Amino acid sequence: MRKVLKSTATLITQEVCGQKKECVRLYFQYNKEGKTYEEGNIKIYRRRDENYVFDWDEMEYFDGMLPREDELIYEGMPEINGTFGEFIDTEVELGEVYVYWIVKGDSSPAGPLAVKVRNHELWWRFDRICKKIQKLKEDFPEIELKKVGNTVLGKPLYALYAGNRENVIACVGAVHAGESGPEILIPALRKILTESPELLDRAGIAIMPLVSADNREKMAAGHPPYIRKNAAGVDLNRNFDALWEIHDESYGLSSFDPESPTYHGAYPNSEPEVRAVISFVDSANPKAVFSYHHLCSITSDRALVASESVGDAEFTANANSYSIRYSEAFRAALGVEKSKNPEVYGGCSVGSLPSYCYKYGKIPCFDLEMSDTTQNLHPSREDKVTREMLETVKDAHTEALKAILRMIKDK
Protein backbone atom coordinates (compact mmCIF):
# COMPACT_ATOMS: atom_id res chain seq x y z
CA MET A 1 0.00 0.00 0.00
CA ARG A 2 1.48 3.35 -1.07
CA LYS A 3 0.45 6.85 -0.18
CA VAL A 4 0.27 10.01 -2.30
CA LEU A 5 3.10 12.23 -1.01
CA LYS A 6 3.81 15.95 -0.76
CA SER A 7 0.26 17.05 -1.48
CA THR A 8 -0.69 20.75 -1.44
CA ALA A 9 -3.85 22.77 -2.00
CA THR A 10 -3.49 26.38 -3.12
CA LEU A 11 -5.51 29.01 -4.92
CA ILE A 12 -5.02 29.94 -8.53
CA THR A 13 -6.94 32.31 -10.81
CA GLN A 14 -8.16 30.56 -13.94
CA GLU A 15 -10.50 31.37 -16.78
CA VAL A 16 -13.73 29.42 -16.47
CA CYS A 17 -16.50 29.91 -19.05
CA GLY A 18 -14.85 33.09 -20.27
CA GLN A 19 -14.47 34.65 -16.83
CA LYS A 20 -11.60 34.71 -14.34
CA LYS A 21 -12.35 32.63 -11.28
CA GLU A 22 -10.57 31.61 -8.09
CA CYS A 23 -9.98 27.86 -8.20
CA VAL A 24 -8.20 25.31 -6.02
CA ARG A 25 -5.11 23.60 -7.38
CA LEU A 26 -4.22 20.23 -5.90
CA TYR A 27 -0.63 19.25 -6.58
CA PHE A 28 0.56 15.84 -5.48
CA GLN A 29 3.41 13.38 -5.85
CA TYR A 30 2.21 10.39 -7.84
CA ASN A 31 5.38 8.32 -7.74
CA LYS A 32 9.02 8.71 -6.72
CA GLU A 33 11.78 9.38 -9.23
CA GLY A 34 13.98 6.33 -9.64
CA LYS A 35 11.27 3.99 -8.36
CA THR A 36 9.16 1.65 -10.45
CA TYR A 37 6.27 3.57 -12.00
CA GLU A 38 3.01 2.18 -10.66
CA GLU A 39 -0.30 2.86 -12.35
CA GLY A 40 -3.30 3.55 -10.19
CA ASN A 41 -6.42 5.65 -10.29
CA ILE A 42 -6.64 8.84 -8.25
CA LYS A 43 -9.65 9.58 -6.10
CA ILE A 44 -10.25 13.10 -4.84
CA TYR A 45 -12.63 13.92 -2.02
CA ARG A 46 -13.86 17.40 -1.06
CA ARG A 47 -15.77 18.76 1.92
CA ARG A 48 -17.04 22.30 2.40
CA ASP A 49 -16.50 23.06 6.07
CA GLU A 50 -18.98 25.53 7.55
CA ASN A 51 -17.80 25.35 11.17
CA TYR A 52 -14.25 26.68 10.82
CA VAL A 53 -13.87 30.09 12.54
CA PHE A 54 -11.22 32.55 11.36
CA ASP A 55 -8.86 33.98 14.01
CA TRP A 56 -9.99 31.29 16.40
CA ASP A 57 -9.30 27.92 14.80
CA GLU A 58 -5.77 26.93 13.77
CA MET A 59 -4.66 24.23 11.31
CA GLU A 60 -5.06 21.67 14.09
CA TYR A 61 -8.80 22.11 13.58
CA PHE A 62 -8.50 19.91 10.50
CA ASP A 63 -6.38 17.17 12.13
CA GLY A 64 -7.89 13.70 11.98
CA MET A 65 -10.59 14.53 9.46
CA LEU A 66 -11.34 11.64 7.09
CA PRO A 67 -13.41 11.69 3.90
CA ARG A 68 -16.81 10.12 3.38
CA GLU A 69 -17.68 8.21 0.23
CA ASP A 70 -20.38 10.75 -0.65
CA GLU A 71 -17.66 13.46 -0.81
CA LEU A 72 -15.92 11.88 -3.83
CA ILE A 73 -15.62 14.50 -6.62
CA TYR A 74 -13.16 12.83 -9.00
CA GLU A 75 -11.95 9.35 -9.90
CA GLY A 76 -9.57 8.70 -12.77
CA MET A 77 -6.14 9.62 -14.05
CA PRO A 78 -5.35 13.34 -14.01
CA GLU A 79 -2.42 14.63 -16.01
CA ILE A 80 0.87 13.34 -14.56
CA ASN A 81 4.04 15.32 -15.32
CA GLY A 82 7.04 13.25 -14.29
CA THR A 83 6.48 12.38 -10.67
CA PHE A 84 3.71 14.88 -9.92
CA GLY A 85 0.04 15.19 -10.74
CA GLU A 86 -2.36 18.10 -10.76
CA PHE A 87 -6.08 18.56 -10.35
CA ILE A 88 -7.89 21.92 -10.66
CA ASP A 89 -11.18 22.26 -8.82
CA THR A 90 -13.19 24.98 -10.53
CA GLU A 91 -16.40 24.32 -8.60
CA VAL A 92 -15.60 26.33 -5.48
CA GLU A 93 -17.13 29.50 -4.08
CA LEU A 94 -15.46 32.63 -2.76
CA GLY A 95 -15.25 32.87 0.99
CA GLU A 96 -15.68 29.16 1.64
CA VAL A 97 -13.29 26.75 3.37
CA TYR A 98 -12.74 23.40 1.64
CA VAL A 99 -10.99 20.26 2.82
CA TYR A 100 -9.53 17.76 0.33
CA TRP A 101 -8.16 14.23 0.42
CA ILE A 102 -6.25 12.46 -2.35
CA VAL A 103 -6.15 8.66 -2.62
CA LYS A 104 -4.03 6.63 -5.03
CA GLY A 105 -5.33 3.16 -5.69
CA ASP A 106 -6.01 1.44 -2.39
CA SER A 107 -3.64 3.64 -0.35
CA SER A 108 -4.64 5.62 2.70
CA PRO A 109 -5.79 9.21 2.06
CA ALA A 110 -3.29 12.05 1.74
CA GLY A 111 -4.76 14.95 3.67
CA PRO A 112 -6.69 16.64 5.01
CA LEU A 113 -5.66 19.57 2.78
CA ALA A 114 -7.52 22.72 3.81
CA VAL A 115 -7.87 25.89 1.76
CA LYS A 116 -9.85 29.14 2.10
CA VAL A 117 -11.04 30.55 -1.22
CA ARG A 118 -10.00 34.19 -0.88
CA ASN A 119 -10.72 36.90 -3.41
CA HIS A 120 -7.47 38.12 -4.96
CA GLU A 121 -9.02 41.54 -5.43
CA LEU A 122 -9.04 41.75 -1.62
CA TRP A 123 -5.87 39.78 -0.88
CA TRP A 124 -3.26 40.80 -3.43
CA ARG A 125 -0.69 38.21 -4.42
CA PHE A 126 2.98 39.17 -4.12
CA ASP A 127 3.56 39.45 -7.87
CA ARG A 128 0.56 41.75 -8.19
CA ILE A 129 1.86 43.98 -5.38
CA CYS A 130 5.24 44.23 -7.11
CA LYS A 131 3.61 45.05 -10.45
CA LYS A 132 1.50 47.80 -8.89
CA ILE A 133 4.57 49.27 -7.22
CA GLN A 134 6.46 49.25 -10.54
CA LYS A 135 3.47 50.77 -12.34
CA LEU A 136 3.38 53.64 -9.83
CA LYS A 137 7.00 54.36 -10.60
CA GLU A 138 6.33 54.23 -14.35
CA ASP A 139 3.33 56.57 -14.13
CA PHE A 140 5.01 58.99 -11.71
CA PRO A 141 8.75 58.98 -12.53
CA GLU A 142 9.37 61.74 -10.00
CA ILE A 143 8.88 59.32 -7.09
CA GLU A 144 11.75 57.22 -5.78
CA LEU A 145 11.48 53.44 -5.71
CA LYS A 146 13.95 51.72 -3.43
CA LYS A 147 14.56 48.14 -2.38
CA VAL A 148 15.00 48.28 1.40
CA GLY A 149 15.62 44.60 2.13
CA ASN A 150 14.43 41.02 1.75
CA THR A 151 12.25 38.53 3.58
CA VAL A 152 13.41 35.31 5.21
CA LEU A 153 12.62 33.47 1.96
CA GLY A 154 14.30 36.10 -0.20
CA LYS A 155 11.37 38.14 -1.46
CA PRO A 156 12.40 41.76 -2.17
CA LEU A 157 10.82 44.44 0.01
CA TYR A 158 10.22 47.84 -1.61
CA ALA A 159 9.52 51.38 -0.50
CA LEU A 160 8.23 54.41 -2.40
CA TYR A 161 9.07 58.04 -1.59
CA ALA A 162 7.09 60.97 -2.98
CA GLY A 163 7.14 64.72 -2.43
CA ASN A 164 9.30 66.86 -0.16
CA ARG A 165 11.86 64.58 1.46
CA GLU A 166 12.52 67.07 4.28
CA ASN A 167 9.00 66.88 5.70
CA VAL A 168 7.79 63.27 5.47
CA ILE A 169 5.17 60.97 6.96
CA ALA A 170 5.82 57.24 6.62
CA CYS A 171 3.39 54.33 6.27
CA VAL A 172 4.14 50.65 6.88
CA GLY A 173 1.88 47.78 5.83
CA ALA A 174 1.37 44.17 6.91
CA VAL A 175 3.96 43.82 9.66
CA HIS A 176 1.71 40.87 10.51
CA ALA A 177 0.87 38.66 7.54
CA GLY A 178 -2.87 38.45 8.09
CA GLU A 179 -3.44 42.16 8.54
CA SER A 180 -3.68 45.28 6.36
CA GLY A 181 -1.30 47.22 4.17
CA PRO A 182 -0.71 47.00 0.42
CA GLU A 183 -4.36 47.07 -0.67
CA ILE A 184 -4.76 50.37 1.19
CA LEU A 185 -1.38 52.08 0.81
CA ILE A 186 -0.59 51.58 -2.86
CA PRO A 187 -3.97 52.96 -4.07
CA ALA A 188 -3.74 55.76 -1.49
CA LEU A 189 -0.40 56.93 -2.83
CA ARG A 190 -1.67 56.77 -6.41
CA LYS A 191 -4.74 58.83 -5.51
CA ILE A 192 -2.68 61.46 -3.69
CA LEU A 193 -0.29 61.77 -6.64
CA THR A 194 -3.19 61.99 -9.09
CA GLU A 195 -5.68 64.19 -7.26
CA SER A 196 -3.64 66.22 -4.77
CA PRO A 197 -0.08 66.63 -6.05
CA GLU A 198 0.06 70.13 -4.54
CA LEU A 199 0.16 68.55 -1.09
CA LEU A 200 3.59 67.20 -1.92
CA ASP A 201 5.25 70.55 -2.60
CA ARG A 202 6.06 71.09 1.06
CA ALA A 203 5.26 67.66 2.48
CA GLY A 204 6.26 64.13 1.58
CA ILE A 205 5.00 60.60 2.00
CA ALA A 206 6.93 57.35 2.07
CA ILE A 207 5.26 53.95 2.00
CA MET A 208 6.52 50.42 2.63
CA PRO A 209 3.35 48.59 1.64
CA LEU A 210 4.31 45.07 2.68
CA VAL A 211 6.64 43.70 5.36
CA SER A 212 5.72 40.08 6.20
CA ALA A 213 5.56 39.11 2.54
CA ASP A 214 6.29 35.38 2.82
CA ASN A 215 3.33 34.46 5.00
CA ARG A 216 1.10 37.15 3.46
CA GLU A 217 1.55 35.25 0.21
CA LYS A 218 0.71 32.01 2.02
CA MET A 219 -2.57 33.49 3.25
CA ALA A 220 -3.39 34.93 -0.17
CA ALA A 221 -2.80 31.44 -1.58
CA GLY A 222 -5.51 30.04 0.69
CA HIS A 223 -3.99 29.13 4.09
CA PRO A 224 -7.15 29.29 6.23
CA PRO A 225 -5.94 30.56 9.64
CA TYR A 226 -4.62 33.99 10.53
CA ILE A 227 -0.81 34.10 10.44
CA ARG A 228 0.95 36.54 12.76
CA LYS A 229 4.60 35.47 12.48
CA ASN A 230 7.08 35.54 9.62
CA ALA A 231 8.40 32.44 7.85
CA ALA A 232 11.04 31.96 10.57
CA GLY A 233 8.39 31.87 13.29
CA VAL A 234 9.01 35.35 14.74
CA ASP A 235 6.47 38.06 15.53
CA LEU A 236 8.07 41.01 13.75
CA ASN A 237 6.27 43.49 15.99
CA ARG A 238 8.13 42.05 18.99
CA ASN A 239 11.57 41.81 17.34
CA PHE A 240 12.65 45.47 17.21
CA ASP A 241 15.53 46.62 19.41
CA ALA A 242 13.43 48.52 21.94
CA LEU A 243 13.05 46.87 25.36
CA TRP A 244 13.14 43.58 23.43
CA GLU A 245 14.58 41.79 26.45
CA ILE A 246 11.49 42.47 28.60
CA HIS A 247 8.93 39.65 28.80
CA ASP A 248 5.71 40.60 27.03
CA GLU A 249 2.46 38.79 27.87
CA SER A 250 0.03 40.55 25.56
CA TYR A 251 -3.04 38.47 24.69
CA GLY A 252 -2.01 36.03 27.44
CA LEU A 253 0.91 34.86 25.27
CA SER A 254 4.62 34.79 26.04
CA SER A 255 7.10 36.63 23.84
CA PHE A 256 9.83 34.32 25.20
CA ASP A 257 8.18 31.11 23.95
CA PRO A 258 9.21 30.04 20.40
CA GLU A 259 5.83 28.32 20.02
CA SER A 260 3.94 31.48 20.90
CA PRO A 261 2.37 33.63 18.14
CA THR A 262 4.14 36.60 19.79
CA TYR A 263 7.64 35.05 19.98
CA HIS A 264 10.18 37.89 19.89
CA GLY A 265 13.00 36.01 18.15
CA ALA A 266 16.47 34.87 19.15
CA TYR A 267 17.82 38.41 19.48
CA PRO A 268 16.68 41.96 18.67
CA ASN A 269 16.53 42.90 14.98
CA SER A 270 17.23 39.26 14.10
CA GLU A 271 14.74 39.19 11.24
CA PRO A 272 15.55 40.57 7.78
CA GLU A 273 12.09 42.12 7.53
CA VAL A 274 12.69 44.11 10.73
CA ARG A 275 16.04 45.32 9.44
CA ALA A 276 14.29 46.35 6.20
CA VAL A 277 11.74 48.41 8.16
CA ILE A 278 14.54 50.08 10.11
CA SER A 279 16.30 50.92 6.85
CA PHE A 280 13.06 52.37 5.51
CA VAL A 281 12.37 54.50 8.59
CA ASP A 282 15.97 55.74 8.70
CA SER A 283 15.89 56.71 5.02
CA ALA A 284 12.51 58.45 5.32
CA ASN A 285 13.39 60.36 8.54
CA PRO A 286 9.66 60.87 9.15
CA LYS A 287 7.73 63.26 11.34
CA ALA A 288 5.30 60.41 12.10
CA VAL A 289 4.79 56.75 11.16
CA PHE A 290 1.48 54.96 10.55
CA SER A 291 1.60 51.15 10.71
CA TYR A 292 -1.48 49.33 9.38
CA HIS A 293 -2.77 46.37 11.41
CA HIS A 294 -6.04 44.63 12.38
CA LEU A 295 -7.17 41.83 10.00
CA CYS A 296 -7.74 40.82 6.39
CA SER A 297 -6.66 43.97 4.50
CA ILE A 298 -8.84 46.22 6.70
CA THR A 299 -8.13 48.48 9.64
CA SER A 300 -9.67 51.51 11.30
CA ASP A 301 -8.44 54.64 13.13
CA ARG A 302 -7.70 53.37 16.66
CA ALA A 303 -4.16 54.66 17.21
CA LEU A 304 -1.87 52.76 19.58
CA VAL A 305 1.57 54.05 20.58
CA ALA A 306 4.44 52.61 22.61
CA SER A 307 3.33 51.62 26.10
CA GLU A 308 6.53 53.08 27.57
CA SER A 309 5.58 56.53 26.24
CA VAL A 310 2.73 56.82 28.75
CA GLY A 311 3.56 59.72 31.07
CA ASP A 312 5.65 61.56 28.48
CA ALA A 313 3.42 64.62 28.17
CA GLU A 314 5.30 66.30 25.33
CA PHE A 315 5.37 63.16 23.21
CA THR A 316 1.72 62.38 23.92
CA ALA A 317 0.61 65.89 22.95
CA ASN A 318 2.51 65.63 19.67
CA ALA A 319 1.14 62.14 18.98
CA ASN A 320 -2.40 63.27 19.75
CA SER A 321 -2.16 66.09 17.21
CA TYR A 322 -1.65 63.44 14.52
CA SER A 323 -4.10 60.83 15.79
CA ILE A 324 -6.96 63.32 16.21
CA ARG A 325 -6.47 64.78 12.74
CA TYR A 326 -6.23 61.30 11.20
CA SER A 327 -9.35 60.05 13.00
CA GLU A 328 -11.47 63.08 12.10
CA ALA A 329 -10.65 62.86 8.39
CA PHE A 330 -10.98 59.07 8.33
CA ARG A 331 -14.41 59.11 9.94
CA ALA A 332 -15.68 62.01 7.84
CA ALA A 333 -14.83 60.04 4.69
CA LEU A 334 -16.25 56.83 6.16
CA GLY A 335 -19.49 58.63 7.03
CA VAL A 336 -19.53 57.80 10.73
CA GLU A 337 -19.63 60.06 13.77
CA LYS A 338 -16.45 61.43 15.30
CA SER A 339 -14.64 59.22 17.77
CA LYS A 340 -15.25 60.05 21.42
CA ASN A 341 -11.69 58.92 22.10
CA PRO A 342 -9.42 59.88 19.16
CA GLU A 343 -6.39 60.32 21.39
CA VAL A 344 -3.62 57.75 21.42
CA TYR A 345 -3.59 54.69 23.62
CA GLY A 346 -0.31 53.31 24.99
CA GLY A 347 -1.07 49.75 24.00
CA CYS A 348 1.90 48.74 21.84
CA SER A 349 4.21 46.16 23.34
CA VAL A 350 7.95 46.26 23.89
CA GLY A 351 9.89 45.23 20.81
CA SER A 352 7.32 46.81 18.48
CA LEU A 353 7.86 49.34 15.71
CA PRO A 354 6.21 52.11 17.80
CA SER A 355 8.59 51.27 20.67
CA TYR A 356 11.56 51.44 18.30
CA CYS A 357 10.46 54.82 16.94
CA TYR A 358 9.97 56.14 20.47
CA LYS A 359 13.38 54.90 21.60
CA TYR A 360 15.26 56.29 18.61
CA GLY A 361 13.95 59.84 18.22
CA LYS A 362 10.57 59.91 19.97
CA ILE A 363 8.89 59.73 16.58
CA PRO A 364 5.10 59.33 16.92
CA CYS A 365 4.41 55.88 15.51
CA PHE A 366 0.91 54.45 15.48
CA ASP A 367 -0.29 50.89 15.14
CA LEU A 368 -3.68 51.48 13.51
CA GLU A 369 -6.23 48.99 14.80
CA MET A 370 -9.99 48.48 14.61
CA SER A 371 -12.29 50.78 16.56
CA ASP A 372 -15.38 49.40 18.29
CA THR A 373 -17.40 52.24 16.75
CA THR A 374 -16.66 51.48 13.08
CA GLN A 375 -19.00 48.50 12.98
CA ASN A 376 -19.34 48.51 9.20
CA LEU A 377 -15.74 47.26 9.06
CA HIS A 378 -16.11 44.53 11.68
CA PRO A 379 -16.80 41.68 9.20
CA SER A 380 -13.04 41.77 8.56
CA ARG A 381 -12.63 40.13 11.98
CA GLU A 382 -14.07 36.98 10.43
CA ASP A 383 -12.31 37.24 7.05
CA LYS A 384 -15.57 38.40 5.44
CA VAL A 385 -14.30 41.52 3.67
CA THR A 386 -16.19 42.64 0.56
CA ARG A 387 -14.97 44.74 -2.37
CA GLU A 388 -17.25 47.56 -1.28
CA MET A 389 -15.81 47.47 2.24
CA LEU A 390 -12.23 47.61 0.96
CA GLU A 391 -13.04 50.50 -1.40
CA THR A 392 -14.68 52.42 1.44
CA VAL A 393 -11.85 51.94 3.91
CA LYS A 394 -9.19 52.61 1.27
CA ASP A 395 -10.77 55.96 0.42
CA ALA A 396 -11.13 56.84 4.11
CA HIS A 397 -7.46 56.16 4.85
CA THR A 398 -6.49 58.15 1.76
CA GLU A 399 -8.41 61.16 3.04
CA ALA A 400 -6.82 60.74 6.46
CA LEU A 401 -3.34 60.73 4.93
CA LYS A 402 -4.20 63.83 2.91
CA ALA A 403 -5.23 65.54 6.15
CA ILE A 404 -1.91 64.65 7.76
CA LEU A 405 -0.01 65.94 4.73
CA ARG A 406 -1.90 69.24 4.96
CA MET A 407 -1.09 69.39 8.65
CA ILE A 408 2.67 69.00 8.26
CA LYS A 409 2.66 71.14 5.10
CA ASP A 410 1.26 74.04 7.10
CA LYS A 411 3.58 73.64 10.08
Sequence and secondary structure as in RCSB ss.txt:
>XXXX:A:sequence
MRKVLKSTATLITQEVCGQKKECVRLYFQYNKEGKTYEEGNIKIYRRRDENYVFDWDEMEYFDGMLPREDELIYE
GMPEINGTFGEFIDTEVELGEVYVYWIVKGDSSPAGPLAVKVRNHELWWRFDRICKKIQKLKEDFPEIELKKVGN
TVLGKPLYALYAGNRENVIACVGAVHAGESGPEILIPALRKILTESPELLDRAGIAIMPLVSADNREKMAAGHPP
YIRKNAAGVDLNRNFDALWEIHDESYGLSSFDPESPTYHGAYPNSEPEVRAVISFVDSANPKAVFSYHHLCSITS
DRALVASESVGDAEFTANANSYSIRYSEAFRAALGVEKSKNPEVYGGCSVGSLPSYCYKYGKIPCFDLEMSDTTQ
NLHPSREDKVTREMLETVKDAHTEALKAILRMIKDK
>XXXX:A:secstr
    EEEEEEEEEEEETTEEEEEEEEEEE S TTS      EEEEEEEES   TTT  GGGGTT    GGGEEEE
E   EETTEEEEEE    TT EEEEEEEETTS  EEEEEEE   TTTS  HHHHHHHHHHHHHH TTSEEEEEEE
 TT  EEEEEEEE TTSEEEEEE SSTTS  HHHHHHHHHHHHHH GGGGTT EEEEE  SSHHHHHHHHTT  S
   S TTS  GGG SSSSTTS   GGG  TT TTSTT   SSTT SHHHHHHHHHHHHH  SEEEEE SBTTB  
SEEEEEGGGTT HHHHHHHHHHHHHHHHHHHHHHT    S  S EEEE TTSHHHHHHHTT   EEEEE  TT G
GGGGGGGT   HHHHHHHHHHHHHHHHHHHHHHHH 
